[in-house]
Amino acid sequence: MTLQSTGYQTGFGNEFASEAIPGALPIGRNSPQQVAHGLYAEQLTGSAFTAPRHANRRSWLYRIRPAALHGKFELLEQGAFHNDFGSGPATPEKLRWNPLPTPPAGVDFLDGLYTVAGNGSPEAAVGVGIHLYAANADMHGRWFCNADGELMLVPQSGRLHIETELGVLDVEPQEIAVLPRGVRFRVSLPDGQATGYVCENFGALFKLPDLGPIGSNGLANARDFLTPNAAYEDVEGNFSLITKFQGHLWRADIDHSPLDVVAWHGNYAPYKYDLRRFNVMGSISYDHPDPSIFLVLHSPSDTPGTSNVDFAIFAPRVLAMQDTFRPPWFHRNIASEFMGLVRGVYDAKADGFAPGGCSLHNCMTGHGPDAATFEKASVADTRKPDYITDTMAIMFETRAVIRPTAQAMDAVHRQLDYPDCWMGLKKHFVG
Protein backbone atom coordinates (compact mmCIF):
# COMPACT_ATOMS: atom_id res chain seq x y z
CA MET A 1 0.00 0.00 0.00
CA THR A 2 1.56 3.27 -1.11
CA LEU A 3 -0.20 6.53 -1.81
CA GLN A 4 1.48 8.71 -4.41
CA SER A 5 1.67 12.48 -4.33
CA THR A 6 -0.84 14.23 -6.59
CA GLY A 7 0.90 17.59 -6.31
CA TYR A 8 0.72 20.58 -4.01
CA GLN A 9 -1.09 23.85 -3.43
CA THR A 10 0.96 26.91 -2.50
CA GLY A 11 0.62 29.36 0.37
CA PHE A 12 0.52 29.39 4.17
CA GLY A 13 -2.81 29.17 6.03
CA ASN A 14 -4.86 29.51 2.84
CA GLU A 15 -8.38 28.23 2.34
CA PHE A 16 -7.56 25.26 0.13
CA ALA A 17 -9.89 22.95 -1.78
CA SER A 18 -8.96 19.63 -3.38
CA GLU A 19 -10.80 16.57 -4.70
CA ALA A 20 -9.39 13.28 -5.97
CA ILE A 21 -12.67 12.45 -7.73
CA PRO A 22 -14.49 15.19 -9.69
CA GLY A 23 -17.69 16.31 -7.99
CA ALA A 24 -16.74 14.99 -4.54
CA LEU A 25 -16.66 18.49 -3.01
CA PRO A 26 -20.14 19.83 -2.25
CA ILE A 27 -20.98 23.26 -3.62
CA GLY A 28 -22.54 25.96 -1.46
CA ARG A 29 -22.71 23.94 1.78
CA ASN A 30 -20.34 21.94 3.99
CA SER A 31 -22.57 19.08 5.13
CA PRO A 32 -25.33 18.28 2.63
CA GLN A 33 -27.91 15.68 3.58
CA GLN A 34 -26.27 13.25 1.19
CA VAL A 35 -22.66 13.72 0.09
CA ALA A 36 -21.72 12.83 -3.48
CA HIS A 37 -20.28 9.35 -4.13
CA GLY A 38 -21.74 8.07 -0.84
CA LEU A 39 -19.08 9.85 1.24
CA TYR A 40 -19.31 11.03 4.85
CA ALA A 41 -18.81 14.70 5.77
CA GLU A 42 -16.53 15.32 8.77
CA GLN A 43 -15.03 18.52 10.18
CA LEU A 44 -11.50 18.52 11.60
CA THR A 45 -11.03 21.53 13.88
CA GLY A 46 -7.66 22.83 15.07
CA SER A 47 -8.82 25.96 16.93
CA ALA A 48 -11.68 27.09 19.13
CA PHE A 49 -14.91 27.49 17.17
CA THR A 50 -15.11 31.11 18.33
CA ALA A 51 -11.52 32.05 17.51
CA PRO A 52 -11.19 35.23 15.42
CA ARG A 53 -11.65 34.54 11.72
CA HIS A 54 -7.95 35.12 10.93
CA ALA A 55 -6.98 32.54 13.59
CA ASN A 56 -9.76 30.00 12.99
CA ARG A 57 -8.38 26.74 11.60
CA ARG A 58 -10.56 23.91 10.33
CA SER A 59 -11.03 21.64 7.33
CA TRP A 60 -14.02 19.73 6.00
CA LEU A 61 -13.22 16.15 4.96
CA TYR A 62 -15.31 14.02 2.63
CA ARG A 63 -14.35 10.45 3.31
CA ILE A 64 -15.30 6.84 2.71
CA ARG A 65 -15.74 6.10 6.44
CA PRO A 66 -15.85 8.52 9.38
CA ALA A 67 -12.88 8.71 11.76
CA ALA A 68 -15.03 7.32 14.60
CA LEU A 69 -15.03 3.86 13.01
CA HIS A 70 -12.37 1.76 14.77
CA GLY A 71 -12.02 -0.59 17.74
CA LYS A 72 -11.50 0.24 21.42
CA PHE A 73 -8.23 1.80 22.54
CA GLU A 74 -5.79 -0.06 24.76
CA LEU A 75 -2.76 1.48 26.47
CA LEU A 76 0.61 0.57 24.97
CA GLU A 77 3.78 0.01 26.97
CA GLN A 78 5.73 3.26 27.23
CA GLY A 79 8.79 3.33 24.99
CA ALA A 80 11.43 5.96 24.25
CA PHE A 81 8.83 8.40 22.86
CA HIS A 82 6.97 10.22 25.63
CA ASN A 83 6.44 13.52 27.46
CA ASP A 84 8.03 12.61 30.78
CA PHE A 85 10.35 15.56 31.34
CA GLY A 86 10.79 14.78 35.04
CA SER A 87 10.11 16.82 38.15
CA GLY A 88 13.54 16.80 39.80
CA PRO A 89 16.34 19.34 39.40
CA ALA A 90 17.12 20.35 35.81
CA THR A 91 20.83 20.97 35.28
CA PRO A 92 22.09 24.36 34.04
CA GLU A 93 25.04 22.52 32.45
CA LYS A 94 25.75 22.87 28.73
CA LEU A 95 24.72 19.60 27.07
CA ARG A 96 25.51 17.99 23.73
CA TRP A 97 24.83 14.62 22.14
CA ASN A 98 26.24 12.67 19.20
CA PRO A 99 23.75 11.37 16.63
CA LEU A 100 21.46 8.55 17.74
CA PRO A 101 23.04 5.08 17.46
CA THR A 102 22.00 3.03 14.44
CA PRO A 103 18.80 1.14 15.34
CA PRO A 104 18.39 -2.62 14.85
CA ALA A 105 16.70 -3.78 11.66
CA GLY A 106 12.95 -3.33 11.31
CA VAL A 107 12.51 -0.05 13.22
CA ASP A 108 9.90 2.22 11.61
CA PHE A 109 9.41 5.95 12.12
CA LEU A 110 7.10 5.58 15.13
CA ASP A 111 9.28 3.04 16.94
CA GLY A 112 12.35 5.11 16.06
CA LEU A 113 11.20 8.22 17.97
CA TYR A 114 13.40 9.11 20.95
CA THR A 115 12.55 11.92 23.38
CA VAL A 116 15.46 14.18 24.29
CA ALA A 117 13.85 17.05 26.20
CA GLY A 118 10.81 19.27 26.59
CA ASN A 119 8.69 21.47 28.80
CA GLY A 120 5.03 22.08 29.55
CA SER A 121 2.51 19.38 28.73
CA PRO A 122 -0.35 18.49 26.40
CA GLU A 123 -2.69 18.83 29.37
CA ALA A 124 -1.66 22.45 29.95
CA ALA A 125 -1.61 23.14 26.17
CA VAL A 126 1.75 24.92 26.46
CA GLY A 127 5.33 23.87 25.83
CA VAL A 128 7.06 21.43 23.52
CA GLY A 129 8.42 17.93 23.28
CA ILE A 130 11.74 17.62 21.43
CA HIS A 131 12.53 14.27 19.86
CA LEU A 132 14.92 12.58 17.47
CA TYR A 133 14.13 9.71 15.11
CA ALA A 134 16.26 6.96 13.55
CA ALA A 135 14.39 4.44 11.39
CA ASN A 136 15.11 1.84 8.73
CA ALA A 137 11.68 0.37 7.89
CA ASP A 138 8.37 1.57 6.49
CA MET A 139 5.26 1.75 8.65
CA HIS A 140 3.22 -1.30 7.59
CA GLY A 141 -0.37 -1.94 8.62
CA ARG A 142 -0.55 0.89 11.10
CA TRP A 143 -1.13 4.63 11.21
CA PHE A 144 -0.27 7.26 13.80
CA CYS A 145 -2.26 10.19 15.18
CA ASN A 146 -0.92 12.74 17.67
CA ALA A 147 -3.76 14.25 19.71
CA ASP A 148 -1.30 16.15 21.92
CA GLY A 149 0.14 18.68 19.48
CA GLU A 150 1.28 19.44 15.96
CA LEU A 151 4.48 17.79 14.79
CA MET A 152 7.30 19.50 12.93
CA LEU A 153 9.53 16.93 11.21
CA VAL A 154 13.05 18.01 10.21
CA PRO A 155 14.80 15.28 8.18
CA GLN A 156 18.58 15.09 8.61
CA SER A 157 19.33 12.06 6.44
CA GLY A 158 17.02 10.06 4.21
CA ARG A 159 13.77 11.14 2.57
CA LEU A 160 10.32 10.75 4.16
CA HIS A 161 7.21 9.75 2.20
CA ILE A 162 4.40 10.92 4.50
CA GLU A 163 0.89 9.76 3.64
CA THR A 164 -1.77 11.73 5.50
CA GLU A 165 -5.55 11.92 5.48
CA LEU A 166 -5.37 15.07 3.37
CA GLY A 167 -2.70 13.96 0.90
CA VAL A 168 0.97 13.09 0.52
CA LEU A 169 4.10 15.01 1.53
CA ASP A 170 7.47 13.97 0.08
CA VAL A 171 10.15 15.57 2.23
CA GLU A 172 13.94 15.47 1.97
CA PRO A 173 16.76 16.80 4.17
CA GLN A 174 16.78 20.61 4.28
CA GLU A 175 12.99 20.58 4.06
CA ILE A 176 10.48 20.38 6.91
CA ALA A 177 6.99 18.93 7.24
CA VAL A 178 4.33 20.08 9.72
CA LEU A 179 1.53 17.65 10.60
CA PRO A 180 -1.45 19.21 12.41
CA ARG A 181 -2.69 17.83 15.69
CA GLY A 182 -5.14 14.98 15.11
CA VAL A 183 -4.22 14.18 11.49
CA ARG A 184 -3.60 10.48 10.89
CA PHE A 185 -0.55 9.52 8.85
CA ARG A 186 1.94 6.82 7.83
CA VAL A 187 5.66 7.21 6.99
CA SER A 188 7.72 5.20 4.52
CA LEU A 189 11.42 5.59 3.75
CA PRO A 190 12.34 5.82 0.05
CA ASP A 191 16.06 5.57 0.91
CA GLY A 192 15.65 2.67 3.34
CA GLN A 193 16.74 4.70 6.36
CA ALA A 194 16.12 8.11 7.86
CA THR A 195 17.18 10.25 10.80
CA GLY A 196 16.06 13.66 11.95
CA TYR A 197 14.51 15.97 14.53
CA VAL A 198 10.92 16.44 15.71
CA CYS A 199 9.34 19.36 17.55
CA GLU A 200 6.02 18.47 19.17
CA ASN A 201 4.21 21.76 19.75
CA PHE A 202 1.62 21.66 22.57
CA GLY A 203 0.80 25.37 22.28
CA ALA A 204 -0.68 27.67 19.66
CA LEU A 205 -0.28 26.59 16.05
CA PHE A 206 2.89 27.50 14.19
CA LYS A 207 2.57 30.67 12.14
CA LEU A 208 4.75 32.99 10.10
CA PRO A 209 6.27 35.79 12.18
CA ASP A 210 5.35 39.41 11.58
CA LEU A 211 8.10 41.21 9.66
CA GLY A 212 7.89 44.64 11.32
CA PRO A 213 10.65 46.98 10.07
CA ILE A 214 11.87 44.31 7.63
CA GLY A 215 8.84 45.18 5.49
CA SER A 216 6.70 43.03 3.24
CA ASN A 217 9.40 40.63 2.00
CA GLY A 218 12.08 38.43 3.53
CA LEU A 219 12.57 35.44 5.82
CA ALA A 220 10.15 32.63 4.87
CA ASN A 221 7.76 33.60 2.08
CA ALA A 222 4.18 32.32 2.34
CA ARG A 223 4.09 31.20 -1.30
CA ASP A 224 6.93 28.71 -0.69
CA PHE A 225 4.83 26.59 1.69
CA LEU A 226 3.19 23.59 0.01
CA THR A 227 0.00 21.78 1.06
CA PRO A 228 -0.93 18.42 -0.55
CA ASN A 229 -3.75 17.74 -2.96
CA ALA A 230 -6.30 15.10 -1.96
CA ALA A 231 -5.23 11.47 -2.35
CA TYR A 232 -6.98 8.45 -0.84
CA GLU A 233 -6.84 4.68 -0.51
CA ASP A 234 -9.78 2.29 -0.09
CA VAL A 235 -8.18 -0.71 1.59
CA GLU A 236 -9.57 -3.22 4.10
CA GLY A 237 -7.73 -5.58 6.45
CA ASN A 238 -6.54 -6.08 10.02
CA PHE A 239 -4.68 -2.90 10.92
CA SER A 240 -3.70 -0.74 13.91
CA LEU A 241 -4.38 2.88 14.75
CA ILE A 242 -1.84 4.29 17.21
CA THR A 243 -2.83 7.51 19.00
CA LYS A 244 -0.75 9.64 21.34
CA PHE A 245 -3.02 11.14 23.98
CA GLN A 246 -1.88 13.00 27.12
CA GLY A 247 1.68 11.77 26.74
CA HIS A 248 0.85 8.08 26.30
CA LEU A 249 0.45 5.81 23.28
CA TRP A 250 -2.80 3.94 22.71
CA ARG A 251 -3.67 1.28 20.14
CA ALA A 252 -6.99 0.40 18.50
CA ASP A 253 -7.93 -2.15 15.84
CA ILE A 254 -9.06 -0.68 12.55
CA ASP A 255 -10.32 -2.73 9.60
CA HIS A 256 -9.61 -0.14 6.89
CA SER A 257 -7.13 2.54 5.96
CA PRO A 258 -7.98 5.87 7.64
CA LEU A 259 -6.41 7.61 4.64
CA ASP A 260 -9.76 7.52 2.84
CA VAL A 261 -10.46 11.24 2.43
CA VAL A 262 -11.55 11.68 -1.20
CA ALA A 263 -11.93 15.48 -1.01
CA TRP A 264 -11.37 18.28 1.47
CA HIS A 265 -11.44 22.05 1.84
CA GLY A 266 -10.25 24.36 4.59
CA ASN A 267 -7.12 25.80 6.19
CA TYR A 268 -6.14 23.06 8.66
CA ALA A 269 -3.84 20.78 6.72
CA PRO A 270 -0.30 19.35 6.57
CA TYR A 271 2.36 21.38 4.80
CA LYS A 272 6.02 21.35 3.83
CA TYR A 273 8.68 24.03 3.34
CA ASP A 274 12.11 24.02 1.73
CA LEU A 275 14.55 25.67 4.16
CA ARG A 276 16.86 26.51 1.24
CA ARG A 277 14.27 29.08 0.11
CA PHE A 278 14.61 31.08 3.32
CA ASN A 279 15.57 34.69 2.51
CA VAL A 280 18.29 35.40 5.05
CA MET A 281 18.50 38.89 6.57
CA GLY A 282 21.69 40.26 8.12
CA SER A 283 23.95 43.23 8.85
CA ILE A 284 26.02 44.83 6.08
CA SER A 285 27.73 47.36 8.34
CA TYR A 286 28.75 46.17 11.81
CA ASP A 287 27.74 43.80 14.64
CA HIS A 288 26.11 40.39 14.55
CA PRO A 289 22.29 40.70 14.65
CA ASP A 290 20.08 38.82 17.10
CA PRO A 291 19.06 35.31 15.95
CA SER A 292 15.42 36.39 15.69
CA ILE A 293 16.23 37.44 12.11
CA PHE A 294 16.56 33.72 11.32
CA LEU A 295 13.00 32.91 12.45
CA VAL A 296 11.04 30.63 10.09
CA LEU A 297 7.92 29.82 12.16
CA HIS A 298 6.79 30.41 15.72
CA SER A 299 4.07 29.35 18.12
CA PRO A 300 2.79 32.47 19.94
CA SER A 301 2.20 32.49 23.69
CA ASP A 302 -0.13 34.47 25.95
CA THR A 303 2.66 37.06 26.34
CA PRO A 304 2.88 39.46 23.37
CA GLY A 305 6.27 39.30 21.67
CA THR A 306 7.23 36.06 23.42
CA SER A 307 6.79 32.68 21.75
CA ASN A 308 5.82 29.33 23.12
CA VAL A 309 8.47 28.03 20.70
CA ASP A 310 10.50 29.58 17.90
CA PHE A 311 11.87 27.61 14.96
CA ALA A 312 14.98 29.31 13.57
CA ILE A 313 17.59 28.16 11.06
CA PHE A 314 21.20 29.07 10.32
CA ALA A 315 21.42 28.68 6.58
CA PRO A 316 24.07 29.56 3.98
CA ARG A 317 24.71 33.32 4.09
CA VAL A 318 27.27 36.07 3.59
CA LEU A 319 28.85 37.82 6.59
CA ALA A 320 29.90 41.29 5.47
CA MET A 321 30.15 43.17 8.79
CA GLN A 322 33.46 44.99 9.21
CA ASP A 323 35.49 45.28 12.40
CA THR A 324 33.05 42.80 13.94
CA PHE A 325 33.34 39.46 15.70
CA ARG A 326 31.32 37.56 13.10
CA PRO A 327 30.36 34.27 14.76
CA PRO A 328 27.57 34.36 17.37
CA TRP A 329 28.82 36.29 20.35
CA PHE A 330 29.00 34.87 23.86
CA HIS A 331 25.57 35.12 25.38
CA ARG A 332 23.16 34.18 28.15
CA ASN A 333 19.45 34.21 27.30
CA ILE A 334 16.15 34.29 29.13
CA ALA A 335 15.13 31.77 26.46
CA SER A 336 16.38 28.19 26.26
CA GLU A 337 17.95 26.82 23.07
CA PHE A 338 17.93 23.34 21.55
CA MET A 339 20.05 23.07 18.40
CA GLY A 340 20.50 20.44 15.72
CA LEU A 341 22.70 20.21 12.64
CA VAL A 342 21.18 18.98 9.40
CA ARG A 343 24.14 19.54 7.11
CA GLY A 344 27.75 20.73 7.05
CA VAL A 345 29.47 22.61 9.86
CA TYR A 346 28.03 25.13 12.32
CA ASP A 347 30.12 28.31 12.27
CA ALA A 348 30.25 28.71 16.06
CA LYS A 349 31.85 25.32 16.74
CA ALA A 350 35.19 24.00 15.48
CA ASP A 351 34.33 20.31 15.96
CA GLY A 352 32.17 17.89 17.96
CA PHE A 353 28.81 19.14 16.63
CA ALA A 354 28.06 16.51 14.00
CA PRO A 355 25.11 16.37 11.59
CA GLY A 356 22.38 14.46 13.41
CA GLY A 357 23.70 15.56 16.80
CA CYS A 358 22.14 18.13 19.10
CA SER A 359 22.88 20.51 21.96
CA LEU A 360 20.92 22.14 24.77
CA HIS A 361 21.77 25.48 26.39
CA ASN A 362 19.18 26.39 28.98
CA CYS A 363 18.02 29.67 30.46
CA MET A 364 20.95 31.93 31.53
CA THR A 365 23.55 29.24 30.82
CA GLY A 366 26.54 31.00 29.32
CA HIS A 367 27.56 29.72 25.87
CA GLY A 368 28.86 30.80 22.49
CA PRO A 369 31.82 29.99 20.25
CA ASP A 370 34.32 27.45 21.50
CA ALA A 371 37.96 28.39 22.12
CA ALA A 372 39.22 27.48 18.65
CA THR A 373 36.45 29.42 16.91
CA PHE A 374 37.03 32.48 19.10
CA GLU A 375 40.75 32.61 18.39
CA LYS A 376 40.23 32.21 14.65
CA ALA A 377 37.46 34.82 14.42
CA SER A 378 39.37 37.36 16.53
CA VAL A 379 42.10 37.71 13.89
CA ALA A 380 40.01 37.19 10.73
CA ASP A 381 40.31 39.81 7.98
CA THR A 382 36.88 41.46 8.10
CA ARG A 383 37.63 43.65 5.10
CA LYS A 384 36.51 40.66 3.05
CA PRO A 385 33.06 39.01 3.23
CA ASP A 386 32.86 35.52 4.66
CA TYR A 387 30.75 33.13 2.58
CA ILE A 388 29.17 30.46 4.79
CA THR A 389 28.12 27.66 2.44
CA ASP A 390 26.93 24.06 2.52
CA THR A 391 25.41 24.23 6.01
CA MET A 392 22.03 24.05 7.71
CA ALA A 393 21.59 24.24 11.47
CA ILE A 394 18.25 24.46 13.27
CA MET A 395 17.10 25.77 16.63
CA PHE A 396 14.00 25.22 18.77
CA GLU A 397 13.94 28.09 21.26
CA THR A 398 11.41 28.31 24.09
CA ARG A 399 10.45 30.78 26.82
CA ALA A 400 10.51 28.01 29.46
CA VAL A 401 13.38 25.82 30.61
CA ILE A 402 13.85 22.79 28.36
CA ARG A 403 14.14 19.79 30.65
CA PRO A 404 16.31 16.90 29.36
CA THR A 405 14.81 13.45 29.86
CA ALA A 406 16.44 10.85 32.10
CA GLN A 407 17.15 8.64 29.08
CA ALA A 408 18.94 11.50 27.31
CA MET A 409 21.04 12.38 30.37
CA ASP A 410 22.09 8.73 30.76
CA ALA A 411 22.59 8.08 27.04
CA VAL A 412 25.87 6.57 25.86
CA HIS A 413 25.93 9.10 23.01
CA ARG A 414 25.88 12.10 25.35
CA GLN A 415 29.17 14.04 25.20
CA LEU A 416 30.18 14.23 28.85
CA ASP A 417 33.20 16.36 27.98
CA TYR A 418 31.23 18.98 26.01
CA PRO A 419 31.82 21.83 28.53
CA ASP A 420 35.57 21.37 28.04
CA CYS A 421 35.44 23.02 24.60
CA TRP A 422 35.39 26.41 26.37
CA MET A 423 38.19 25.63 28.81
CA GLY A 424 40.84 26.75 26.30
CA LEU A 425 39.63 30.34 26.29
CA LYS A 426 42.59 32.49 27.32
CA LYS A 427 42.87 35.60 29.42
CA HIS A 428 43.72 38.51 27.10
CA PHE A 429 43.22 41.33 29.60
CA VAL A 430 46.07 43.89 29.66
CA GLY A 431 44.81 46.48 32.16
Disulfide bonds with the S-S distance in Angstrom:
none
